[in-house]
Amino acid sequence: MKRCNNCGFQNADGSRFCENCGQPLAAGQADGAGKKAPEYAPAPGKKEPKKGKGGLIALIVIGVVALVAAAVTVGFFLFREKLLATFQNLFPQGQVQELLEDPTKQEDTQEEPGQEDPDQGQQDPAPEAGTGEDTQPEENPQPAGYADVDMNGVDNAYIEVRGILSGQGRDMCLELMKPSSAAVDRNGEILRKDGLTELPLAGGNEGSEGAEVLIKGKLLTDEAGGLYLEVVKMDVLKAAAVPADDPSRIHRYEVIKADVNWQEAYEDCLRRGGYLARINSEEEFAAVLETIAAADMQSVHFFLGGLRKEDGQEYYWVDENGALMEPVLNPGGTDWAASHWMENEPSFTSEDDIEMYLNLVYYKENWVLNDVPADITKYYAGRIGYIVEYEN
């Protein structure tokens, strides 16, 4: 063995250069038998080489490259199968393989300008006699399903329909926003209607005529084969406009505090361009109470425009000419006022006074109606008032 004088590495006897550091070996240089190799340190600035890791890294790199190549190959074949399936749906059978083998074989399917279809103008041969085929075309075929109808009474448990209410009570209808078509299964048979402009309503028909509503309900048929809508829920989208002469219309109100009798209050309202207030609905009643609350007059006894005949017991509103107006306002009647009287009223008399006029008073935390004499100053002086109603 030849020992390198530079790094001390043991080289084969025939080596001319050190296999470790590359330095030339002296001719005839060799270690004697039994001599101990001297300890050595690497040359300054040089690191002792690491052994065995270079081959491992190379194997790892080769393995990764092989895996990537395999994944790409598998992905290509999978994509090719999907591509073939797609083309087979787009082109006639057998043409896909021809296109893959030679794309130049694809035929131009577009006709040249002016070129006529050789089959154009030719009619299908008439069916032979005795085949049983109908030679007459079907006129106005009806669709078999519900796909093209606006309202479907089978596929949906409920339908939603928007429109304007017309009529009253049991005769109320829903006028559709636009002509529509509907279909419903009637005893296993499809009943279809086109060009519907309205649907009769059944059920809770408590909406106001002229209101725009959204109805959820069931589309049904009657014995005559007509369609109607059974109302389950009705939402008011836009309230009906109230005509100016409608008694329930909410107007403008003014509260006046003054120790006057009923006749003086009635005449003063006319001079102001209004009239002594007539309340015809819960909504109007709420508007009057808001006016009183805004004026902070909760302790005032207000005259209203209502009275009865001296020889009768029915109370009515009175118009600007002094004429009595229907309906009757007494408890037990059908008017709004029937449920807003003070308990045990009207009494018609009190302490020998004849009570003929209608009064609004705050009693037991509620505003209630009461009948009173024309002059109540001996009872409520300083707390008397009246309400003027204006229509504009």
C-alpha positions as CSV (number, residue, x, y, z in Angstrom):
1,M,0.0,0.0,0.0
2,K,1.1,3.6,-0.7
3,R,0.3,6.2,1.9
4,C,-0.3,9.8,0.7
5,N,2.0,12.2,2.4
6,N,-0.6,14.9,2.0
7,C,-3.7,13.4,3.5
8,G,-2.5,10.0,4.8
9,F,-5.0,8.0,2.6
10,Q,-3.9,4.4,1.9
11,N,-3.7,3.8,-1.8
12,A,-3.1,0.7,-3.9
13,D,0.5,-0.2,-4.6
14,G,0.3,0.7,-8.3
15,S,-1.4,4.1,-7.8
16,R,0.4,7.2,-9.0
17,F,-2.0,9.7,-7.6
18,C,-3.9,9.8,-4.3
19,E,-7.4,8.5,-4.7
20,N,-8.6,10.8,-1.9
21,C,-6.9,14.2,-2.5
22,G,-5.4,13.7,-6.0
23,Q,-1.8,14.6,-4.9
24,P,1.0,12.7,-6.8
25,L,2.5,9.8,-4.9
26,A,6.3,9.4,-4.6
27,A,7.7,6.6,-6.6
28,G,8.2,3.5,-4.4
29,Q,6.3,5.2,-1.6
30,A,4.7,2.5,0.6
31,D,4.0,1.8,4.2
32,G,6.1,-0.8,5.9
33,A,4.4,-3.8,7.3
34,G,3.3,-3.4,10.9
35,K,3.7,0.5,10.8
36,K,0.9,2.5,12.3
37,A,-0.5,5.1,9.9
38,P,0.0,8.6,11.3
39,E,-3.0,10.6,12.4
40,Y,-3.7,13.5,10.0
41,A,-6.1,16.5,9.7
42,P,-7.8,17.7,6.5
43,A,-6.0,20.5,4.7
44,P,-7.1,24.0,5.8
45,G,-10.3,25.2,4.0
46,K,-11.3,21.7,2.9
47,K,-14.1,19.6,4.3
48,E,-13.9,15.9,4.7
49,P,-16.0,14.3,1.9
50,K,-19.4,12.7,2.9
51,K,-19.8,9.2,1.7
52,G,-22.8,7.3,0.5
53,K,-25.5,10.1,0.2
54,G,-25.1,11.0,-3.4
55,G,-26.4,7.7,-4.7
56,L,-29.4,7.8,-2.4
57,I,-30.5,11.3,-3.7
58,A,-30.1,10.1,-7.2
59,L,-32.4,7.1,-6.5
60,I,-35.0,9.4,-4.9
61,V,-35.0,11.8,-8.0
62,I,-35.4,8.9,-10.4
63,G,-38.3,7.5,-8.4
64,V,-40.2,10.8,-8.3
65,V,-39.7,11.3,-12.1
66,A,-41.0,7.7,-12.7
67,L,-44.1,8.4,-10.6
68,V,-44.9,11.7,-12.4
69,A,-44.5,10.0,-15.7
70,A,-46.9,7.2,-14.7
71,A,-49.5,9.7,-13.4
72,V,-49.4,11.7,-16.7
73,T,-49.8,8.5,-18.7
74,V,-52.8,7.3,-16.7
75,G,-54.4,10.8,-16.9
76,F,-54.0,10.9,-20.6
77,F,-55.8,7.6,-21.2
78,L,-58.6,8.6,-18.8
79,F,-59.0,12.0,-20.6
80,R,-58.9,10.1,-24.0
81,E,-61.8,7.9,-22.9
82,K,-63.9,10.9,-21.8
83,L,-63.1,12.7,-25.0
84,L,-64.2,9.6,-27.1
85,A,-67.5,9.4,-25.2
86,T,-68.1,13.1,-25.8
87,F,-67.5,12.9,-29.5
88,Q,-69.6,9.8,-29.8
89,N,-72.6,11.9,-28.6
90,L,-71.9,14.6,-31.1
91,F,-71.1,12.6,-34.3
92,P,-72.7,9.6,-36.0
93,Q,-71.6,6.2,-34.9
94,G,-68.3,5.2,-36.6
95,Q,-67.3,8.7,-37.5
96,V,-65.4,9.4,-34.3
97,Q,-62.8,6.7,-35.0
98,E,-62.3,8.0,-38.5
99,L,-61.8,11.6,-37.2
100,L,-59.2,10.4,-34.7
101,E,-57.3,8.4,-37.3
102,D,-57.5,11.0,-40.0
103,P,-59.0,14.4,-39.2
104,T,-59.0,15.4,-42.9
105,K,-61.9,13.0,-43.5
106,Q,-64.4,15.3,-41.7
107,E,-67.0,16.4,-44.2
108,D,-68.1,20.0,-44.5
109,T,-71.8,19.8,-43.5
110,Q,-72.6,23.4,-44.5
111,E,-74.2,23.9,-47.8
112,E,-72.7,26.2,-50.4
113,P,-74.6,29.3,-51.1
114,G,-77.4,28.6,-53.6
115,Q,-76.9,24.8,-53.2
116,E,-80.2,23.0,-52.8
117,D,-80.8,20.1,-50.5
118,P,-81.3,17.1,-52.8
119,D,-84.1,15.9,-50.5
120,Q,-85.8,19.3,-50.4
121,G,-89.2,19.3,-51.8
122,Q,-89.6,15.6,-51.7
123,Q,-92.5,14.3,-49.6
124,D,-92.7,11.1,-47.6
125,P,-94.4,8.4,-49.6
126,A,-98.0,7.9,-48.8
127,P,-98.8,5.0,-46.5
128,E,-99.9,1.9,-48.2
129,A,-103.5,1.0,-48.1
130,G,-104.5,-1.2,-45.3
131,T,-101.6,-0.1,-43.0
132,G,-104.0,1.6,-40.6
133,E,-101.9,4.8,-40.5
134,D,-103.9,8.1,-40.1
135,T,-103.2,10.4,-43.0
136,Q,-104.8,13.4,-41.4
137,P,-102.6,15.6,-39.2
138,E,-103.6,16.2,-35.6
139,E,-105.2,19.6,-35.1
140,N,-104.3,21.7,-32.0
141,P,-102.7,18.9,-30.0
142,Q,-103.0,19.5,-26.2
143,P,-99.8,19.2,-24.1
144,A,-99.8,16.1,-21.9
145,G,-98.1,17.7,-18.9
146,Y,-97.9,20.8,-16.8
147,A,-94.6,22.2,-18.0
148,D,-96.0,25.2,-19.8
149,V,-98.8,26.3,-17.4
150,D,-98.6,29.3,-15.0
151,M,-100.6,27.5,-12.2
152,N,-100.2,23.8,-11.5
153,G,-102.7,22.2,-9.2
154,V,-100.8,18.8,-9.0
155,D,-97.1,19.3,-8.7
156,N,-97.4,21.9,-5.9
157,A,-99.3,21.4,-2.7
158,Y,-100.2,25.1,-2.8
159,I,-99.9,27.8,-5.5
160,E,-99.2,31.5,-5.1
161,V,-101.3,33.9,-7.2
162,R,-101.1,37.7,-7.3
163,G,-104.0,39.9,-8.4
164,I,-106.7,42.5,-7.5
165,L,-109.7,41.6,-5.4
166,S,-113.1,42.2,-6.9
167,G,-116.6,41.6,-5.6
168,Q,-117.7,41.1,-2.0
169,G,-117.9,38.1,0.4
170,R,-118.7,34.8,-1.2
171,D,-118.8,36.4,-4.7
172,M,-115.2,37.7,-4.4
173,C,-112.8,36.9,-7.3
174,L,-109.1,37.5,-7.9
175,E,-108.5,39.4,-11.1
176,L,-105.1,38.2,-12.4
177,M,-102.4,40.7,-13.2
178,K,-102.2,39.1,-16.7
179,P,-104.0,36.3,-18.6
180,S,-102.7,33.0,-17.4
181,S,-103.0,29.2,-18.0
182,A,-103.7,26.6,-15.4
183,A,-104.0,22.8,-15.1
184,V,-105.3,20.6,-12.4
185,D,-105.8,16.9,-12.0
186,R,-109.5,16.2,-11.7
187,N,-110.2,12.5,-10.9
188,G,-107.2,11.3,-12.8
189,E,-107.9,13.5,-15.8
190,I,-106.0,16.7,-16.6
191,L,-108.2,19.7,-16.8
192,R,-106.5,22.6,-18.5
193,K,-107.7,26.2,-18.9
194,D,-106.0,28.9,-21.0
195,G,-106.5,32.7,-21.1
196,L,-107.7,32.9,-17.5
197,T,-108.3,36.5,-16.3
198,E,-109.9,35.8,-12.9
199,L,-110.3,33.0,-10.4
200,P,-113.4,32.8,-8.1
201,L,-112.3,32.5,-4.4
202,A,-113.5,30.2,-1.7
203,G,-112.5,30.3,2.0
204,G,-111.4,33.3,4.1
205,N,-112.5,36.1,1.7
206,E,-112.2,39.0,4.0
207,G,-110.0,41.3,1.8
208,S,-111.1,44.7,0.6
209,E,-112.3,45.1,-3.0
210,G,-109.7,46.8,-5.1
211,A,-106.7,45.7,-2.9
212,E,-103.7,44.1,-4.5
213,V,-103.0,40.8,-2.8
214,L,-100.9,37.7,-2.8
215,I,-102.9,34.5,-2.2
216,K,-101.6,31.1,-1.1
217,G,-104.1,28.4,-1.7
218,K,-105.3,25.3,-3.5
219,L,-106.3,25.2,-7.1
220,L,-109.5,23.1,-7.4
221,T,-112.3,22.4,-9.9
222,D,-116.1,22.6,-9.4
223,E,-118.8,20.2,-10.7
224,A,-119.1,22.1,-13.9
225,G,-115.4,21.9,-14.6
226,G,-114.5,25.4,-13.7
227,L,-111.5,26.4,-11.7
228,Y,-111.5,28.2,-8.4
229,L,-109.0,29.0,-5.6
230,E,-109.5,27.9,-2.0
231,V,-107.8,30.6,0.0
232,V,-105.4,29.5,2.7
233,K,-103.5,32.8,3.3
234,M,-104.0,36.2,1.9
235,D,-101.3,39.0,2.2
236,V,-102.3,42.5,1.2
237,L,-99.6,44.0,-0.9
238,K,-101.3,47.3,-1.6
239,A,-104.5,48.6,0.2
240,A,-107.4,49.6,-1.9
241,A,-107.9,53.2,-2.6
242,V,-110.9,54.6,-0.6
243,P,-113.2,56.8,-2.7
244,A,-113.6,60.4,-1.4
245,D,-117.3,59.8,-0.5
246,D,-116.7,56.5,1.3
247,P,-117.8,56.8,5.0
248,S,-114.8,54.8,6.2
249,R,-112.3,57.1,4.5
250,I,-109.7,58.5,7.0
251,H,-109.8,62.3,6.8
252,R,-108.3,65.2,8.7
253,Y,-109.5,65.9,12.2
254,E,-109.3,68.9,14.6
255,V,-110.1,68.8,18.3
256,I,-111.6,71.9,19.9
257,K,-112.0,72.6,23.6
258,A,-115.0,74.9,24.4
259,D,-118.0,75.0,26.8
260,V,-120.6,74.7,24.1
261,N,-123.8,72.6,23.7
262,W,-124.2,70.0,20.9
263,Q,-126.0,72.4,18.5
264,E,-123.4,75.1,18.8
265,A,-120.6,72.5,18.2
266,Y,-122.5,71.2,15.1
267,E,-122.9,74.6,13.6
268,D,-119.3,75.7,14.3
269,C,-118.0,72.7,12.4
270,L,-120.0,73.6,9.3
271,R,-118.6,77.2,9.5
272,R,-115.1,75.8,9.6
273,G,-115.7,73.9,6.3
274,G,-116.1,70.5,8.0
275,Y,-118.7,68.7,10.0
276,L,-119.1,67.2,13.5
277,A,-117.1,64.0,13.3
278,R,-118.6,60.7,12.2
279,I,-116.5,57.6,12.9
280,N,-117.2,54.6,10.6
281,S,-114.3,52.1,11.1
282,E,-111.7,50.9,13.5
283,E,-109.0,52.7,11.4
284,E,-110.8,56.0,11.5
285,F,-111.4,55.5,15.3
286,A,-107.6,55.0,15.7
287,A,-106.9,58.2,13.7
288,V,-109.3,60.2,15.9
289,L,-107.6,58.9,19.1
290,E,-104.2,59.8,17.7
291,T,-105.4,63.4,17.1
292,I,-106.7,63.6,20.7
293,A,-103.5,62.2,22.1
294,A,-101.4,64.7,20.2
295,A,-103.5,67.6,21.6
296,D,-103.2,66.1,25.2
297,M,-107.0,66.3,25.8
298,Q,-107.6,63.0,27.5
299,S,-109.9,64.6,30.2
300,V,-112.2,66.3,27.7
301,H,-115.8,65.1,26.9
302,F,-116.1,65.4,23.1
303,F,-119.4,65.8,21.2
304,L,-119.6,63.7,18.0
305,G,-122.0,64.0,15.1
306,G,-124.5,61.4,16.3
307,L,-128.0,61.6,17.8
308,R,-131.4,59.8,18.0
309,K,-135.0,60.9,17.5
310,E,-136.8,62.1,20.6
311,D,-139.3,59.3,20.3
312,G,-136.9,56.6,19.3
313,Q,-133.9,54.7,20.8
314,E,-131.7,54.1,17.7
315,Y,-128.6,56.3,17.4
316,Y,-127.4,57.4,13.9
317,W,-124.8,59.7,12.4
318,V,-126.2,63.0,11.1
319,D,-125.2,64.7,7.9
320,E,-124.6,68.4,7.1
321,N,-128.4,68.9,6.4
322,G,-129.5,67.3,9.7
323,A,-130.6,64.0,8.1
324,L,-130.0,60.7,10.0
325,M,-127.6,58.2,8.2
326,E,-127.7,54.4,8.3
327,P,-126.5,52.2,10.0
328,V,-127.8,52.0,13.6
329,L,-124.9,52.6,16.1
330,N,-126.5,51.0,19.2
331,P,-124.9,48.0,20.9
332,G,-126.0,44.7,19.3
333,G,-125.9,46.2,15.9
334,T,-123.5,45.4,13.0
335,D,-121.7,48.8,12.8
336,W,-118.2,49.5,14.1
337,A,-119.7,51.5,17.0
338,A,-121.7,48.6,18.5
339,S,-118.8,47.3,20.5
340,H,-117.5,50.7,21.7
341,W,-120.2,51.9,24.1
342,M,-119.7,52.5,27.8
343,E,-121.1,49.7,30.0
344,N,-124.9,50.0,30.6
345,E,-125.2,52.7,27.9
346,P,-127.1,54.2,26.2
347,S,-129.4,55.0,29.1
348,F,-131.5,57.6,27.2
349,T,-132.1,59.7,30.4
350,S,-130.0,60.8,33.4
351,E,-131.2,62.8,36.4
352,D,-134.4,63.9,34.5
353,D,-132.3,65.0,31.5
354,I,-133.2,63.5,28.1
355,E,-130.0,62.2,26.5
356,M,-130.2,62.4,22.8
357,Y,-126.6,63.2,21.6
358,L,-123.5,61.2,21.1
359,N,-120.4,61.8,23.2
360,L,-116.8,60.4,23.3
361,V,-115.3,60.1,26.8
362,Y,-112.2,58.4,28.3
363,Y,-113.5,55.8,30.8
364,K,-111.7,53.0,32.6
365,E,-108.6,53.4,30.4
366,N,-110.6,53.3,27.2
367,W,-112.3,55.8,24.9
368,V,-116.0,54.9,24.8
369,L,-119.3,56.2,23.4
370,N,-122.0,57.6,25.7
371,D,-125.3,59.4,25.2
372,V,-125.6,62.8,26.9
373,P,-128.0,65.8,27.0
374,A,-127.5,68.7,24.5
375,D,-125.9,70.8,27.3
376,I,-123.5,69.2,29.7
377,T,-121.8,72.3,31.1
378,K,-123.4,71.8,34.5
379,Y,-121.6,68.4,34.7
380,Y,-118.3,69.0,32.9
381,A,-117.7,72.8,32.7
382,G,-114.1,73.5,31.5
383,R,-113.8,69.9,30.1
384,I,-116.1,70.1,27.1
385,G,-115.1,69.9,23.5
386,Y,-115.9,68.6,20.0
387,I,-114.2,67.1,17.0
388,V,-114.2,68.6,13.5
389,E,-113.8,66.3,10.5
390,Y,-112.5,67.7,7.2
391,E,-112.5,65.7,3.9
392,N,-109.5,67.5,2.4
